[in-house]
């Protein structure tokens, strides 16, 4: 193989790596709506990631700069796959993170200490002003779970909602 061909291959590989990195970085950008890879879904205390396209139910959650979600309470049946579509009606960044209350409180504390912390989990989405996100989730355990905005100060201002999973 000639030196010129090896150089072209190396350049092409470098461009490919750059583009892959840019695509991954874009997935975490505000307003990104990429569905998580459900093949890497792990069981959590509050359910498991699911392909949002397979959901039989879509729940639109509006987020506002009044630091509130609407609706603030959602009831789902155990085993149901839900496609959440959080819509940011405000002028500042918001996010929707599913979880148990204790975990959300701990995560909010980390966000205060590290406000630029990157997220790439299937149970959360960042949503820029005027944008919408998407979370596909299967609630395979009954109980009371929560969703919150963990942008520093938002959780503390009351930006939290509840998911009641009934049998």
N, C-alpha and C positions, 0 to 999 in steps of 0.2 A: 504494500500500500504506500502510495507516495506521501511525502510530508504535507503537501497541499490538501490531500483528501483527509488525512488525520486532523489537520487544522480545521477543516470545514466541519467534520464530525464533532470535534470538541466544541466549536462555536455553536453548533445546532443543539448539542446537549446542554450547554450553558443557557441558551435561550429557553429551552424546554423547562429547565429547573426554575428559571426566573418566572416564567408564565405560570407554572404550577404554584409557586410560592405566592404570586400575586392573586391567583384565584382563591387560594386558601385564606389569604389575608382579607379578601373582599367578602368572604362568607361571614366574617365577624363584624363587618362594617355596619353602621347604623342603617336600618331599613332593609338589610339583607333578608331575603325570604327563603334561602336554601333550606330544604328539608334535611334533617339529620340522617345519617346513614343508619337505618334501623338494624342493619346486620351487626353493628357493634353495640346494640342496645343491651344494657345491663339492668337487672332487676334492682329496684330501689324500694325503700319503705313505702313509697307512694305510687308505685307502678313502674311501667317500662315504656321507653320510647316506641313510637309506632309510625308507620308511614301515613302521613296526613292525608294522602290521596285515598286511603282505604277507610277513612272515617265515615261513618254514616251520619254523623252530626257535626256541624260547625258552630262554634260559639265565638261571636265577635265580642271582644273586650276593648272598650274605649279607655284610653289613658289621657289624663288632662294635667295641665299645670296647676290645678287645684290639689294635686297629689292624691287623686282618687281614681279607682277603676270603676267602670260601669259596664255590666253589672258587677257588684261586689261579691255576690254569692252565686255559685253554680252548683247544681245538683246533677250527679251522673250515676248511672247504674254500674255496679261492679262488673268488670270485664269490658265495659264500653270503650271504644276508641273515639277520642274527641279530637277534632281539628280546632285548635285555638287560633284565632286571628286577632292579635292585639293591634289596635290602630291608635297611633299617636296623634291626638287632636291638638296637642300643645306646640309650644315653640322651643322646648328644650328636649334633650335626649331622655327617653324612658326605656325601661326594660320590663320584661315579664319573666319571672323565675318561679317555677313550681317547686314545692318541697314541704318538708315538715317545718313547723314554726321554729323549733330550736335551731334547725340547720339554717333557716333564713336569717334568724337573728345573728348567728355566728358569721355568716357570709356578709351580712350588712356591716359588721364590725371590721372585717377584713377590707371591705370596700372603702371604709373611712380611712384606713391606714394606707391603702394602696389604690387610690382612685382610678388610675389608668390600667388596672388589671384586666387582661384579656380573658374572654370567655369563649368556650367552644364546647358546650354541653347540650345535649338534645332537649333538656328540660328548661332551656332559657333562650331568649332572643332579645337583642338590642333593637330599638326602633327609633329612628331619627324623626324629627318633626315632620308631620305630614305623611309619614310612611306607615307601612304595615309589616308585621312579621308573621311567623307561623310556627306553631308547635303541634306535633302529632303525639298523642299520649294515650296509653291504655291503662286505665285505672283498674288493676287486677286485685286490689285489696280494699276492703271497706274501711271507712274511717273519715276523719276530718283532716284535710290537707289545705295548703295555702298557696297563693301566688302573690308575689310582691315585686316592687321595683326597688332594686338595691343600689341605684345611683346614689352616691353619698347625700344624705339628708332626706331623701324621698321616703324611705321606709319609716324613718323617725317621724316624718310629718303625717304618717298614716296611710301611705300608699300600699295597702295590703288587701287581698281578697281571700275568699274561702271557697274550697271545693268540698262538698259533702258527697261522699261515695257511699251509696246505699246498696244493700244486698238485693 
